[in-house]
Amino acid sequence: MCRNDGRSTSVHFATTHDHDRQLRHPIVDYGRVIRAQRKGAGSVFRAHVKHRKGAAKLRPVDFAERNGYIKGIVKEIIHDPGRGAPLARVVFRDPYKYRLRENLFIATEGMHTGQLSTLAVGNVLPLEALPEGTIVCNIEEKAGDRGAIARASGNYATVIGHNHDDGITRIKLPSGAKKAVKSACRATVGIVAGGGRIDKPMLKAGRAYHLNKAKRNRWPKTRGVAMNPVDHPHGGGNHQHIGHASTVSRQSPAGKKVGLIAARRTGLLRGSKKLLEK
């Protein structure tokens, strides 16, 4: 470029490189928030309560129950969406007022409409009043919590023994573990109704859809290897494979913690039973 006085000068045109642009306006792309993060801690819990019949609890412990017994009639046995066990609607006469009280109990096998609550199956009694070997369900973990143990369909616990000096009763849980609870805790005599529910096959996707919709489950569940690498650590590749060890550390970041988390061992169990028990 020439000036009027005949001397020439050079002009430098400023060019913007990608590196400079990144420094001034960085493009931050951390990928997507994967499924495990979206459903994990920190999210807002919304329970599916539509069409639910109510909470299934034992009667609150009152003077009438401590010093005697109270009789009720099973009016109907109903289905509660999202719950495996059926519920029994039991009507009690209020011991203090001239009125009727309705309670929802977890129905036991052998309970039927019109049955009085004083019959053996379906009775609610303190554990100390039950002999050893009695099969019970809907057991209180702490006295007065109105039922917390063995409430799923077909489940039951067994009374093993009593320690009258300490007021402790040992029970065998559905898992096979043994637990000591207060003898004042109440339990329902019998097995929870609806046993064998999971043995019936689904047969079609529509049934699985309605079941999971009522239970607030995500269904269908896409496999990680079928996703793109932006959606899951197992995604991507020319064929469906994880591509690396599926075990991850307990201290892994949230977006990486998928697969076998902090696994002590992987693979099939091999060897004799004696070796495995050791």
N, C-alpha and C positions, 0 to 999 in steps of 0.2 A: 504494500500500500504506500502511495507517494504523498508527501506533504507539499504545500504550496512553495516552500523554499527549495524544492528540488531534492531534499534529503528523504530517504526512505525509512520507514519504521515498521516493526512487525506487530501484529495484533494476535494475542492468544485467545482462542475460543475455549471457554471452560466446558469440559465434557463430563457428564455424570456417569460414573461407572456403577455397576451393581454393588460393588463393595461399599462405596461411599453412600449409596442409597440405603443399604442395609443399616449402616451406622446411624443415619439420620432418622429413618423410618423403618425400624426392624420388622420383618415379617415373621411373626411368631406362630408356628404351627406345631402344636403338641399332639396331634392326632385326635382321636375321638375318645370320649369317656365310655369305657367298655361296659358291658352288661352287668358284670359283677360289681362295678362301682355304682351304677345307677340304682341297683336294688339293695345296696349295702347300708352301712351306718351313715347317719346324717340325712337320710331321706325322710319325708313326712309319711307316717303310717296312716293309711286309711282302711279301716276295716269294712268288709262287705256285710252290712247288717240288714240289707233289704230282704224281706220275707223270713228273717230269723224269728223264732218263736220266743226267745228269751234265754236268760241264764239258767242253767240247771244246777240248783243248789238244794241242800238239805234245809229243813226249817231252822231258824235261829233258835239257839238253846234258850229256853225260858223256864219259869218256875214250874209250869205244868209238866214239862218234859223231864225236869230234874227230879220231881217228886212223884212221878207216876208215868202214865203214858197218854198219848193223844191219838185218837182214831180218825182215819180219813178214808175217803172212798175214791178209787181210781175212776175218773169220769171218762177219759179217753186216752188212747195212745196215739201220738202224733209223730210225724216226720219233721225234722228240723233241717233245712237245706244247709249243706256244708258240714253236717255232723253225721258220723257213721252210726251212732247208737240212736234208737228212737227215744222219745221223751214220753213220760206219763204225766198227765194233768191230774193232780190229786187235790181234792177239796177237803179242807179241815174246818171244823167248827171252832171259832175263836174262843179260847178259854176265858176271856175277860169281857168280851162284848158280844151282843146278840147279832152276829154276822158270820158269814162264811169267808174263808181265806183260801185262795188258790195258790198252789205251788207246783213248779215244774221239777220233776225228778228224772234221773236217768233210769229208763225202764230196764227191769231184769227179766231174764228168761223165766217164763211161767206166769208172769203178771198178765192179767187180763182185765178188761173193762168190767166194773162192778165189784172188783175184789176189795175186800176190807184190808187196810194196812196192817191189821193185827195178825194176819197169816204169816207163816214162816218165811216164805220167799217174798222178798220185797220189804221185810221188816228193817227198820233203822234202829240199831241198838249200839250201846257203847261196847268197845272191844272186850272190856273186862267181863261182860255178861255172856260172851260167846265161848263155847268149849274149843279145845285145841282140835285142829283139823277142819274147822268151819271155813267154807268158801264164801268170801265177801268181796264187795266192790264199792266204788265211790267212797273211799276211806278218807277221813280227815287226817291231814299231816300234822296240824296243830289243833288242839281242841277248840271248836267253834268256828273253823274256817269254812265249814259247810261242804266239804268234799273236794279232794285234790288228787287222790291216787286211784289207779285202775278205773278209768272212766271211759275208755275207748270200747268200741263194739267187740264183744266176745272176750273181754279181759276179766281177770279176777285175781285176787290174792288169797293166800291161805294163812290162817292163824296158826303159828308154830307153838308158841308157849307164852305163859304169863309170869311176870315177876311181881308178886303182890306186895312185896316189901318196898320196892322202888316205884310201883305203879307203872311199870313198863310192859308192853306187849310186843313180841317179835312177830313180824309177818314176812311171808315170802312174796315178793313182788312178781308181776308178770314177766319181768326180764330174768327172773331166777335169783336176783339179789335179795339179801335179807336185810330188813330194816327194823329198827326199834322205834316205836311211837308210844305216846302216852296212852295208858289204858282207858282214859276218859274220852278218847277220840271215838267218834261214832262211825259206823259203817253200815252198808246195806247188805243184807244177806242174799246171796245168789250171784249169778254171773250176769254181766251186762248183755242185754239182748243185741241181736244183729251179728252174732258170730258167723264166721265163714263169708263175710261180705266181700273180702278181697279175693276169694277163690273164684268168684264168678268172672269170666272174661268180659272185657269191654266189647269186643267184636266189631265195633265201628267207631270212627273218629268222632261222631256226633255226641256219643255218650261221654267220651273223655273231655270234649269241649265243655259240655254243661257241668260236669263234675268240677273241673278246674275253675270254671267261671264262678261257681258258688263258693269255692274255697279260697279265692283270691290267689290262685297260682298262675304263673306265666306258662301258657301252653299254646302252641307247640314250642318246644325248646330246640333251637338250632344248635348244631354242634359247632365247636370252635374251629375245627379243621375245614368246615364248609364255608367259613367266612373269608372276607378279605383281610389282609394284614393290618389294615387301619382299624378294623373292628375287634380283633382278638389276637393275642400273641400266638395262637396256633394257626392263624389263617395264612392264606397265600400258598404259592408253589404250583408246579405243573401237575402235581397230583396231590390228593388229600393226605397229608402227613404232618406231624407236629414239627419235625425237623430238628428238634433238640430234646434234651431230657424234660420229661413232663413234671418232675419234682421241682418245687420252688421253696425258697427259704421263708420262714415265718416272718422275717423282717423285710420281705420284698415290698416294693411300693404297690399301691392299690391297683394300678393299671397292669401290673405284671403278675399278680397273685391269682393265678388260675392253674388248674391241673391238680396234681397231688401235692397239697400244701403240707410242708414239714413232715413228710412221710418217713416213718422209721424204716420201713422196708417196702419193696414193691415186688410184683410178680406173684406167681402161684405158690401156695403153701406146699412145701415138699418135705418128705421125711415122715417118720412114724409119729404117732400121737404122743408117746412118751417124750420124744425129743422136743416136740412143740410145747408141751407143758412146762418143761424145764426152762 
